[in-house]
Structures are given as C-alpha cells and as structure tokens.
C-alpha cells in the first residue's frame, strides 16, 4: 500500500495535489448508468412489446440500479486505487498504485505526457536519468510502474482515470513547470 500524501512532506509550499477520489468515481459512474438505463429502457420495452412504465418509474429504477452498482464499484475497485501526484516548485512527486512515492525535480524530467490508453488516462514521466529519481520515504514498496518508451528510455506510469483535479489541470501544471 502506498503512503498517503498527507504523510509526505511537500518539497515546496505551492503544491497542487492530484489524487483518486471514490466520490468522483461514484458520481461519474452513477450519471453514466442512470442516463444509460433511462435511454435504453424504452427501447427494450418497445422491442419486447412490453407495457410502458411511467417515466418516474423508469427513473426510479435507474437510480436504484445506478446507486447500487456505482456504490459497489467505488467502494471496492476504485477505493483501492492510491495513485497521487503532487506538483510544486520543488518538482513532481508520483505515487502510483502499490508503490512508494518518488520525487523528480523539474530539471530531472526529460518529458511528461498525459495520454489516453484505451478507456484509461495515464501519465508517463520520463526522467533524464534514473539515478536522479529521489525516493520520498524509507519504505521499500518500490517505485511506480516503469515502462520503456518507443525510443527505449524508461518512464514512470500512473493511472489518472479518476484523479481529481482532472487530467486537464495536470496538463496545465506540467506545461507551467516544463516549458
């Protein structure tokens, strides 16, 4: 289990914290499921030649199904996600699922990219040199996941799918410090 950002001293005072939120996950999934149920129910009733329910009944059924499903998902799969990223004048701190946080000073970052990978949004951070990556804690969970870029350089990867503030805000932070 990774260390929460509250337990790690920030390298500078101007920090912006990006972290996974079970409440945001619940809200997004609830909205998608409710709209899907309300949109598809009349079509299913038409195809099956079933009696038409009043609109409020369909919305109520959709709300119950969306609440149970989104609640179960948010409390199980996504609540386990411990990814967090903290940006400050001191650098970029990154703790991906199941890893200890690492700190990369801005000059030590070759490039950082927020990109789509299927349905997920991910952050790839390529350090100039792995020897310039600083572990933030004394624990030994290991670094965030590493992968090789197309040119062979190693890069850290973090899932940003339900990180708040969202990927757009993280892109702005990265552009502000890396430009």
N, C-alpha and C positions, 0 to 999 in steps of 0.2 A: 504494500500500500504506500502510495507516495505521501510526502509530507505536505500538509496544507500550507497555503501561502502565509497565513497568519503566524506560523511558526518559523518563518524565514525572514530575517531582517532585510529590508529593502536596501539596495545599493545606493539609492538616491531618494530625495523627498518627492519628486514629481512623478510618482508611479501611476500607471494605469493598469488595472488588473483585469484579465480576461479569464473567465472560468465557466465550467459547465454548470448549468442550473436545472435541477429537476423540475422546478416550477415552470420554466420556459419550455422545457420538453413537454410537460403536461399540456400547457396552453396550446402549443403548436399542433400536437397530435390530436387533442380534443377538437380543435377547429377543423382540421382536415377530416377527421372521422365524422363529425356532425354534418358538415356540408356534403360529404360523400353519401352518407346514409339518406339525407333528405333529398338529394338529387336522384339517387338510384331507386329508392322505394317506389315512386310512382311508375317507373319503367318496369320494374319487376311485377307490380300489380297488373299493369297493362298486358304484359307478356303472358302471365299466368291466368288472365281473366279473373282476377280476384276482386272482391269488393273493395271499393275505395275507402280508405280511412280518412277521417277529418285531418286537416293539416296539423292541428295541435297534437294529435295523437302520434303522427309520424315524427314531429319534432321532439316530443317527449321520449319516444322510443329511441331515437337517435342520440339524445342527450344522455340517457341511461347507458347505452352501449358505449358511447364515446367516453363517458366518465370512468366506467369500469376498465375499459381497455387502456386508455391513456394513463389512468392511475396505476394500473398494474405495471405497465411498461416503464413509467417514470420512477416507480419505487423499486424496480428490480434492475433492469438492464442499464439504464442511464444514470441511476443514482450511484452506481459503482464507478462511473467514469470520473476520474480525478485529475483530468488534464487542466492545467492552468498555465497562463503565460503572463508575465509581468514586464512591462516596458517602462524604462526610466532613462534618465541621462546617463546612468551607470552602465546600461546595457540591456540585454534581453534575457530574462530568466524563463526557463522552459522546464516544465514537469509534465511529462506525458504519462498515460496510464501505467501504473506499476513501476515507476522509475523515481529516482531521486532528482531533485531539481539541479539544473546546471545554469551557469551564468556565462554569457558571451558578451564581452564588451563590444560596442558598436564597431570599432576598427577591426575586431577579430571575426566579423561576419563577412564572408565573401558575397553571399546573396541570400535573401529570404523571399519566398514566394508563397502566396495563398492561392491554392488551386482547387479545382473540382476533381474528385476521383470517384466516378460513378455518382452515387447519391450523397457521398460524403464531401465535406470541405476539409482540406488538410493544409497544414503549414509545413513547408520544407525550409529548414535553415541550414545552410552550408557554411561551416566555419572555414576560415583561412587555413587553419592548422588544428588538428585535434589536440595537440599539446597546449593550445591556448584556451581550451574549454575548462572552466573552473567549476568543480563540484561545490554545491552550496552547503551541503550537510556532511556530517561524519558517517551517516548511514551507508549501507552497502547494497542498495537495491539495484544499482546500475544506472546507466544513462538512459535517456529516452531512446526510442527505437531509431536505429540508423539504417539508411539505405544508400545505395550508390546511385548518383546522378548519371545521366547518359554519358557524361564525359569522364566518369569513374571517380569523381570526388564524393566523399561521404557527406550525408546530410541527415540532420535530425528530422523526424516526422512527428506531428501531433495532430490528432483528430479535432477539428474545430466545429463539428456539426452542430452542437448545441451550446457553444461557448457564447457568453454574453459579457460585454457588448459584442456584437456580431463581427463577422469577418471583414465587413467594410470598414469598421472602426480600427481593426487591427491593421488593415492595409494602409490607412492614413497614418497610423503610428509608425509603421515601418518606413513609409515614404518620408516622414518627417525626420527620422534619425539616420536613414541610409542614403539620402540624396546628396 
